[in-house]
Amino acid sequence: MFEAELLGLSLAAKLINAEAHVRSVVIWADSQAAILATRHTRGMPRQHLVNVFHDQICAICHKHPSIDIVLRWMPGHCNLAGNECADEEANRAAQGASSPLHQLPASCRREPPVSRSAVRQSHMKKVKVKSRISFESSPRFQRLCHINPSMPSSRFRLDTTNAERWHMLMLVQLRTGHVPLQKNLSKIGRTDSPVCLAC
């Protein structure tokens, strides 16, 4: 969505540059993140899209030296006529009703570069889903979910951050039922009786 907003700003700038005589113009956007991004000149995600917008603005200023350009925010989904119209056009474009390729800026004629952070986040999300499915099919899950319904989660890791190794191992053994108590030792054939001799 952030990338689409930046591309939208670039397209707006291209339309302004196509006009013959322009003295002042106001570009409205409902993404505060995209507007704030235009203040940066380097070192942020999707910087290449910000640079395209900056180049478009420079081209406008070169063609119309006395032009006054203002970039303003408008709240989204508030029944504002201009914003609703823009949303309708965006939906049409998403369904394939886009402008001819030669009318688009060069940066919009090809697939945008893939963000490493976005790919990593997507991959980690898939890994978490697969690990949850795998864990829920494990026989240990039925036992652990009664102790901690949030399993699998990062809560256990946070709870044991400052714990000593032997303490954490003992806790895991208690939760999984593999602690060396009389009942488990009897189950694996290490002792004759499941009854604790001390009790």
Backbone bond lengths (Angstrom), bond angles and torsions (degrees), N, CA, C in turn:
res aa  C-N    CA-C-N  psi(-1)  N-CA   C-N-CA  omega(-1)  CA-C   N-CA-C  phi
1 M - - - 1.461 - - 1.531 110.42 -
2 F 1.328 116.31 -41.83 1.458 121.43 179.26 1.525 110.04 -60.44
3 E 1.350 116.72 -43.76 1.455 121.12 179.20 1.528 111.14 -62.81
4 A 1.343 116.24 -40.41 1.465 120.73 -179.40 1.522 110.81 -64.05
5 E 1.325 116.98 -38.06 1.470 120.19 178.73 1.525 110.85 -64.83
6 L 1.347 116.76 -42.02 1.466 120.02 178.79 1.525 111.22 -65.18
7 L 1.338 116.55 -40.48 1.468 119.92 176.64 1.523 110.63 -64.24
8 G 1.335 116.21 -36.75 1.462 120.32 177.71 1.523 112.09 -62.75
9 L 1.330 116.41 -40.08 1.469 119.88 176.55 1.522 111.10 -63.34
10 S 1.345 116.54 -39.92 1.464 120.49 178.70 1.523 111.21 -64.72
11 L 1.344 116.14 -40.63 1.465 119.53 178.29 1.524 111.00 -65.51
12 A 1.331 116.94 -38.80 1.467 120.25 177.61 1.530 110.31 -62.08
13 A 1.346 115.26 -42.86 1.471 119.34 178.85 1.525 111.10 -63.61
14 K 1.335 117.40 -37.07 1.475 120.55 179.01 1.525 110.72 -65.64
15 L 1.321 117.31 -39.64 1.466 120.73 178.14 1.526 111.00 -64.99
16 I 1.329 116.24 -38.31 1.467 119.70 178.02 1.526 110.13 -64.66
17 N 1.312 115.79 -41.00 1.472 120.57 -178.72 1.530 111.77 -66.72
18 A 1.320 116.42 -23.19 1.473 119.89 -179.74 1.533 112.22 -78.42
19 E 1.336 116.61 -14.64 1.462 119.72 -179.62 1.524 110.57 -74.66
20 A 1.324 115.16 150.17 1.466 120.08 -177.15 1.532 112.07 -80.09
21 H 1.311 117.10 -46.96 1.470 120.61 -177.07 1.529 108.89 -132.09
22 V 1.302 115.96 113.12 1.466 121.41 179.17 1.523 108.00 -135.05
23 R 1.348 115.84 130.84 1.459 119.93 178.13 1.531 111.99 -104.69
24 S 1.293 115.50 -38.80 1.472 119.44 179.38 1.521 108.80 -148.65
25 V 1.313 115.01 149.81 1.462 120.24 -178.84 1.526 108.81 -150.67
26 V 1.335 115.34 146.70 1.462 122.07 176.26 1.524 108.02 -121.45
27 I 1.316 116.81 123.38 1.464 122.21 177.09 1.522 107.50 -102.01
28 W 1.328 116.09 120.84 1.466 121.61 -179.57 1.521 109.57 -100.52
29 A 1.309 116.35 141.64 1.471 122.13 176.19 1.522 108.81 -145.44
30 D 1.338 115.98 145.30 1.473 119.31 180.00 1.523 112.33 -100.64
31 S 1.338 116.87 14.34 1.460 121.49 177.98 1.529 109.64 -114.08
32 Q 1.324 115.90 107.53 1.469 119.61 178.16 1.528 110.64 -65.16
33 A 1.339 116.47 -34.50 1.467 120.07 -180.00 1.524 110.87 -62.11
34 A 1.330 116.78 -41.98 1.466 120.07 -179.95 1.521 110.95 -67.38
35 I 1.328 116.44 -39.59 1.464 119.76 179.38 1.522 110.61 -64.98
36 L 1.330 116.68 -44.02 1.468 120.37 178.32 1.529 111.27 -64.44
37 A 1.334 116.14 -33.60 1.467 119.90 -179.21 1.520 111.78 -64.27
38 T 1.338 117.43 -29.06 1.465 119.91 -178.68 1.522 112.30 -67.92
39 R 1.334 117.53 -12.44 1.474 120.71 178.31 1.527 112.21 -81.23
40 H 1.330 115.96 -16.55 1.456 120.15 -176.42 1.527 110.42 -91.41
41 T 1.305 114.69 149.37 1.468 119.80 178.20 1.517 112.26 -116.01
42 R 1.328 118.01 -9.04 1.463 119.87 177.73 1.529 110.01 -168.22
43 G 1.339 114.16 165.61 1.457 121.28 169.63 1.503 116.63 69.30
44 M 1.341 118.74 41.65 1.460 120.72 175.57 1.522 108.92 -147.27
45 P 1.349 117.26 159.54 1.467 119.40 179.10 1.530 111.23 -59.59
46 R 1.314 115.15 142.89 1.468 122.73 179.72 1.525 112.15 60.12
47 Q 1.316 116.46 33.88 1.463 120.85 -179.67 1.523 111.53 -61.83
48 H 1.335 117.36 -32.40 1.464 119.70 -179.07 1.532 111.50 -62.37
49 L 1.345 117.28 -32.17 1.462 120.01 178.00 1.526 110.89 -72.96
50 V 1.329 116.18 -35.70 1.474 120.39 175.43 1.519 109.61 -64.49
51 N 1.325 116.30 -41.10 1.464 120.28 179.42 1.529 111.56 -62.83
52 V 1.335 116.77 -37.98 1.468 120.38 177.39 1.521 109.88 -61.30
53 F 1.335 116.21 -43.80 1.475 119.92 178.75 1.531 110.64 -62.75
54 H 1.332 117.19 -43.42 1.464 120.58 178.50 1.530 110.81 -60.67
55 D 1.329 116.61 -40.62 1.473 120.17 178.78 1.520 111.17 -63.73
56 Q 1.335 115.45 -39.24 1.466 119.41 179.02 1.527 110.59 -64.68
57 I 1.329 116.96 -41.41 1.465 120.72 179.46 1.525 110.30 -65.14
58 C 1.338 116.66 -40.53 1.474 120.38 177.14 1.528 111.18 -61.29
59 A 1.340 115.94 -39.19 1.468 119.80 178.89 1.523 110.83 -65.55
60 I 1.340 116.65 -38.75 1.471 120.63 177.87 1.530 109.99 -62.85
61 C 1.335 115.97 -46.82 1.469 120.76 -178.60 1.532 111.36 -64.40
62 H 1.317 116.44 -31.61 1.472 120.09 177.87 1.535 110.68 -70.74
63 K 1.334 116.10 -38.64 1.464 120.36 -178.94 1.521 111.08 -78.47
64 H 1.331 117.03 -37.11 1.468 122.58 -178.99 1.534 108.41 -123.80
65 P 1.327 118.37 82.87 1.476 121.41 -173.08 1.524 114.62 -58.31
66 S 1.330 118.47 -29.91 1.467 120.73 -175.84 1.524 113.08 -99.38
67 I 1.317 117.75 12.86 1.464 120.66 -176.62 1.526 111.37 -71.35
68 D 1.318 115.10 145.87 1.474 121.93 177.03 1.531 107.10 -112.18
69 I 1.342 117.28 113.01 1.465 122.50 -177.23 1.527 109.02 -109.52
70 V 1.332 116.11 127.99 1.472 121.95 178.99 1.524 108.28 -124.59
71 L 1.330 116.23 132.80 1.468 122.49 177.17 1.523 107.62 -110.01
72 R 1.320 116.73 119.50 1.466 120.59 -175.01 1.525 111.24 -128.13
73 W 1.321 113.74 155.69 1.466 121.27 178.96 1.515 110.19 -97.66
74 M 1.323 116.10 142.34 1.458 121.59 171.67 1.527 107.91 -129.95
75 P 1.326 118.47 143.83 1.466 120.34 178.69 1.524 110.49 -67.16
76 G 1.321 115.84 137.58 1.459 120.25 179.79 1.511 112.27 -84.19
77 H 1.328 117.01 154.68 1.475 124.25 175.60 1.526 111.47 56.86
78 C 1.331 116.64 43.01 1.473 120.88 178.69 1.523 110.79 -120.92
79 N 1.332 117.17 26.26 1.465 123.06 177.21 1.532 112.93 60.09
80 L 1.335 116.37 31.55 1.463 120.01 173.03 1.525 108.16 -84.31
81 A 1.318 115.71 129.02 1.474 120.56 -170.66 1.524 112.26 -55.83
82 G 1.313 117.79 -48.00 1.461 120.63 -177.81 1.513 112.73 -63.49
83 N 1.326 116.06 -41.76 1.462 120.23 -178.69 1.525 111.23 -69.58
84 E 1.320 116.69 -39.57 1.469 120.00 177.80 1.524 110.93 -63.71
85 C 1.329 116.48 -39.35 1.467 120.83 178.06 1.525 110.51 -64.17
86 A 1.334 115.93 -41.94 1.472 120.28 178.64 1.525 110.89 -63.68
87 D 1.341 117.46 -39.61 1.467 120.99 178.20 1.527 111.25 -63.73
88 E 1.344 116.71 -39.72 1.464 120.50 178.17 1.527 110.97 -63.32
89 E 1.329 115.95 -43.26 1.468 119.86 178.92 1.531 111.08 -65.40
90 A 1.335 116.60 -37.89 1.470 120.43 177.78 1.522 110.78 -64.01
91 N 1.332 117.11 -39.47 1.469 120.69 178.32 1.528 110.52 -66.06
92 R 1.317 116.83 -40.07 1.465 120.02 177.65 1.523 110.95 -62.99
93 A 1.333 115.98 -41.86 1.466 120.09 179.18 1.525 111.09 -64.96
94 A 1.341 116.25 -37.72 1.466 120.09 179.51 1.525 111.54 -66.10
95 Q 1.344 117.15 -25.58 1.461 121.57 179.57 1.533 111.81 -89.66
96 G 1.338 116.54 3.28 1.460 119.72 175.22 1.510 115.25 109.41
97 A 1.346 117.47 -7.38 1.470 120.14 -178.71 1.518 109.79 -87.23
98 S 1.325 116.56 65.05 1.449 121.51 -177.61 1.521 110.51 -94.39
99 S 1.329 115.53 170.68 1.468 121.10 177.18 1.524 109.52 -70.30
100 P 1.338 116.85 158.39 1.475 118.88 174.40 1.520 110.77 -56.59
101 L 1.314 115.63 147.38 1.463 120.97 -172.87 1.528 112.22 -58.84
102 H 1.343 117.49 -38.16 1.466 120.23 -176.34 1.528 112.43 -69.99
103 Q 1.352 117.02 -17.17 1.467 120.11 179.03 1.526 112.73 -86.91
104 L 1.310 116.92 -11.28 1.454 120.63 -178.99 1.515 110.88 -86.11
105 P 1.348 117.40 152.70 1.470 119.30 172.83 1.523 109.96 -60.59
106 A 1.333 115.61 155.09 1.468 119.99 -177.57 1.522 111.95 -56.59
107 S 1.345 116.76 -33.92 1.473 120.39 -178.49 1.519 112.49 -69.75
108 C 1.343 117.55 -16.74 1.469 121.09 -178.49 1.521 113.13 -100.62
109 R 1.315 117.50 1.01 1.463 120.42 -176.24 1.514 113.15 -88.64
110 R 1.297 117.47 -4.86 1.460 121.33 179.23 1.522 109.08 -135.36
111 E 1.320 114.90 168.78 1.458 119.33 178.11 1.532 109.67 -63.86
112 P 1.347 117.55 133.46 1.472 118.53 179.52 1.521 110.71 -67.01
113 P 1.334 116.93 149.54 1.473 119.46 178.04 1.521 111.37 -57.72
114 V 1.323 115.19 148.07 1.470 120.40 -177.78 1.520 109.59 -84.37
115 S 1.315 115.78 134.84 1.460 121.27 177.86 1.525 110.07 -80.19
116 R 1.341 117.10 127.51 1.460 121.10 179.08 1.530 110.69 -61.16
117 S 1.327 116.94 -41.91 1.463 119.75 -178.65 1.524 111.16 -65.96
118 A 1.342 117.11 -38.24 1.463 120.01 178.92 1.519 111.13 -66.83
119 V 1.341 116.55 -41.30 1.470 120.59 178.03 1.520 110.23 -63.89
120 R 1.327 116.44 -41.75 1.476 120.65 -179.84 1.533 110.34 -64.09
121 Q 1.329 117.06 -43.87 1.460 120.50 178.81 1.522 110.94 -62.19
122 S 1.325 116.18 -42.79 1.465 120.39 179.07 1.528 110.85 -63.10
123 H 1.345 116.26 -42.62 1.462 120.50 179.52 1.531 111.19 -63.56
124 M 1.342 116.94 -45.48 1.460 120.59 -179.30 1.529 111.22 -63.92
125 K 1.323 116.11 -34.96 1.465 119.62 177.77 1.526 110.49 -64.43
126 K 1.344 116.82 -42.40 1.464 120.68 178.19 1.524 111.28 -65.76
127 V 1.351 116.27 -38.87 1.467 120.42 179.17 1.526 110.25 -62.97
128 K 1.327 116.93 -42.13 1.465 120.64 -179.88 1.523 111.44 -63.81
129 V 1.338 115.48 -40.32 1.475 119.32 179.02 1.528 110.26 -64.71
130 K 1.340 116.79 -44.71 1.468 120.70 -179.76 1.528 111.37 -65.20
131 S 1.335 116.94 -39.75 1.463 119.52 -179.87 1.524 111.05 -67.72
132 R 1.341 116.81 -36.19 1.464 119.46 177.86 1.526 110.59 -65.76
133 I 1.330 116.25 -44.19 1.476 119.81 179.40 1.520 110.17 -62.15
134 S 1.340 116.37 -42.93 1.464 120.51 179.51 1.520 111.34 -64.02
135 F 1.327 116.24 -42.52 1.460 120.04 -178.41 1.527 111.47 -68.13
136 E 1.333 116.52 -39.02 1.467 119.58 -178.68 1.520 112.07 -68.84
137 S 1.325 117.31 -19.93 1.468 119.85 176.32 1.525 111.92 -88.87
138 S 1.323 116.63 -3.34 1.463 121.17 179.83 1.524 110.60 -81.03
139 P 1.338 117.90 145.60 1.482 119.73 177.25 1.528 112.06 -64.88
140 R 1.310 118.26 -20.30 1.459 121.01 178.59 1.528 111.85 -70.33
141 F 1.345 116.91 -25.18 1.455 120.63 -174.79 1.526 111.47 -61.36
142 Q 1.338 116.67 -44.97 1.461 119.57 -178.14 1.518 111.62 -59.87
143 R 1.316 116.63 -33.73 1.460 120.37 179.81 1.520 111.00 -76.02
144 L 1.338 115.99 -41.80 1.463 119.62 -176.13 1.517 113.15 -75.35
145 C 1.325 117.58 -31.36 1.463 118.78 -175.90 1.520 111.77 -66.46
146 H 1.342 117.62 -22.93 1.468 119.84 175.65 1.525 110.58 -75.07
147 I 1.321 116.98 -29.17 1.465 121.33 179.47 1.521 110.78 -83.21
148 N 1.343 115.57 -45.50 1.458 121.02 -178.90 1.527 109.00 -138.71
149 P 1.338 118.40 97.85 1.474 121.43 -176.27 1.526 113.67 -62.67
150 S 1.322 117.59 -18.26 1.469 119.77 -177.65 1.524 113.04 -82.29
151 M 1.335 118.04 -3.91 1.464 120.46 -178.86 1.528 110.79 -65.62
152 P 1.333 120.02 143.35 1.462 125.24 -7.97 1.528 110.55 -81.08
153 S 1.304 116.22 136.39 1.452 121.08 179.85 1.518 109.28 -151.16
154 S 1.321 115.38 172.49 1.458 120.32 178.86 1.522 111.62 -86.20
155 R 1.332 116.78 0.48 1.472 119.88 -177.68 1.526 111.37 -63.03
156 F 1.336 116.85 -40.78 1.470 119.99 -179.58 1.522 110.47 -62.90
157 R 1.337 116.80 -41.04 1.462 120.06 179.04 1.525 110.81 -63.78
158 L 1.324 116.80 -39.81 1.460 120.32 178.05 1.523 111.72 -67.72
159 D 1.337 116.17 -37.88 1.468 119.94 -179.10 1.519 112.12 -68.70
160 T 1.327 116.90 -26.54 1.467 120.54 -175.86 1.531 112.91 -108.32
161 T 1.334 116.74 17.91 1.462 119.99 -177.22 1.525 112.36 -58.78
162 N 1.326 116.60 -44.56 1.464 121.07 -176.56 1.524 113.07 -99.18
163 A 1.314 117.52 8.12 1.468 120.36 -178.91 1.527 110.79 -80.24
164 E 1.321 115.60 149.98 1.464 119.90 175.26 1.525 109.28 -72.58
165 R 1.322 115.08 158.24 1.470 120.16 -174.72 1.529 112.00 -59.17
166 W 1.342 117.31 -45.80 1.463 120.09 -177.60 1.525 110.81 -65.24
167 H 1.325 116.05 -33.10 1.455 120.44 179.11 1.535 110.76 -68.07
168 M 1.327 115.73 -42.53 1.460 120.64 179.48 1.531 111.02 -67.16
169 L 1.345 116.47 -40.97 1.466 119.94 178.32 1.521 111.17 -62.99
170 M 1.336 116.39 -40.61 1.462 120.07 178.52 1.525 110.98 -63.49
171 L 1.325 116.07 -39.85 1.462 120.20 179.56 1.529 111.04 -65.41
172 V 1.334 116.37 -41.71 1.469 120.29 177.43 1.523 110.64 -63.16
173 Q 1.326 116.74 -42.45 1.471 120.64 178.69 1.521 111.51 -63.50
174 L 1.323 116.78 -39.45 1.467 120.01 177.77 1.524 110.86 -64.76
175 R 1.327 116.12 -41.58 1.459 119.86 -177.86 1.529 112.12 -69.61
176 T 1.308 116.95 -34.72 1.465 119.92 -177.68 1.526 113.05 -91.78
177 G 1.327 117.33 -3.87 1.457 120.34 179.51 1.506 114.27 78.53
178 H 1.328 117.64 18.67 1.462 121.65 -179.24 1.524 112.11 -108.73
179 V 1.316 116.73 19.80 1.452 120.72 178.15 1.541 108.68 -73.03
180 P 1.330 118.78 143.38 1.471 120.24 -176.56 1.531 113.28 -75.66
181 L 1.334 115.23 60.63 1.470 120.74 172.21 1.526 108.26 -95.81
182 Q 1.339 115.02 167.39 1.466 120.57 -173.33 1.532 112.75 -57.34
183 K 1.325 116.38 -39.26 1.465 119.97 -177.69 1.533 111.28 -62.71
184 N 1.323 116.55 -46.23 1.467 120.11 -179.34 1.520 111.33 -71.34
185 L 1.335 116.62 -38.42 1.472 119.91 178.31 1.524 110.70 -62.46
186 S 1.347 116.49 -37.06 1.463 120.37 177.26 1.526 111.01 -68.05
187 K 1.325 115.24 -36.57 1.457 120.33 -178.49 1.518 111.98 -64.93
188 I 1.332 117.21 -35.27 1.468 120.50 -179.15 1.528 112.39 -96.26
189 G 1.342 116.11 9.71 1.451 120.61 173.73 1.512 115.81 80.32
190 R 1.325 117.29 20.65 1.458 120.91 179.81 1.526 112.49 -90.46
191 T 1.317 116.94 -14.14 1.468 121.00 178.28 1.516 108.74 -147.37
192 D 1.317 115.61 160.88 1.461 120.12 -173.86 1.528 113.34 -82.30
193 S 1.328 115.57 -32.29 1.467 119.56 -174.35 1.517 111.72 -121.60
194 P 1.352 116.81 140.67 1.461 120.16 176.39 1.527 112.78 -80.22
195 V 1.338 116.67 -4.53 1.461 121.14 -177.30 1.521 109.43 -83.72
196 C 1.325 116.80 133.07 1.452 121.52 179.08 1.521 109.64 -67.08
197 L 1.341 117.05 126.41 1.451 120.71 -178.05 1.524 112.65 -68.73
198 A 1.319 116.49 -27.41 1.478 119.97 -179.95 1.515 112.05 -76.22
199 C 1.332 117.10 -23.10 1.464 120.27 -178.82 1.515 112.00 -92.65
